[in-house]
């Protein structure tokens, strides 16, 4: 399982959450930017990216502080 960040082409609706929920667990939603985070199987990422209401979906990257 991997963490992903998803940006939608629309508002976050119950239909969108239901469609995404078929692939894994929605962890957090950010309605002000139509985005959410999920935990899914890596093999499902391409299918999520191809959903008609998804603008972008990418694997989460670890933030590293620059000193």
TAMOQUI-V293226 format. One record per backbone hydrogen bond with DSSP energy under -1.0 kcal/mol. NH is the residue of the N-H (numbers start at 1). CO is the residue of the C=O. E is the energy in kcal/mol with one decimal. If there is no record, write none. Layout:
nh: (NH;NH)
co: (CO;CO)
e: (E;E)
This chain:
nh: (2;4;5;6;7;8;9;17;18;19;20;21;23;25;27;30;33;35;36;37;38;39;40;44;45;48;49;50;51;54;55;56;58;60)
co: (40;38;58;36;56;34;53;13;14;15;16;17;20;39;37;35;30;30;6;28;4;25;2;41;42;44;45;46;48;51;7;7;5;3)
e: (-3.3;-2.4;-2.7;-3.1;-3.0;-3.4;-2.7;-2.5;-2.3;-2.5;-2.5;-2.3;-2.1;-1.8;-2.5;-3.4;-2.0;-1.7;-2.3;-2.4;-2.2;-2.1;-2.5;-2.1;-1.5;-2.1;-2.5;-1.4;-1.4;-1.7;-2.4;-1.9;-2.2;-3.1)
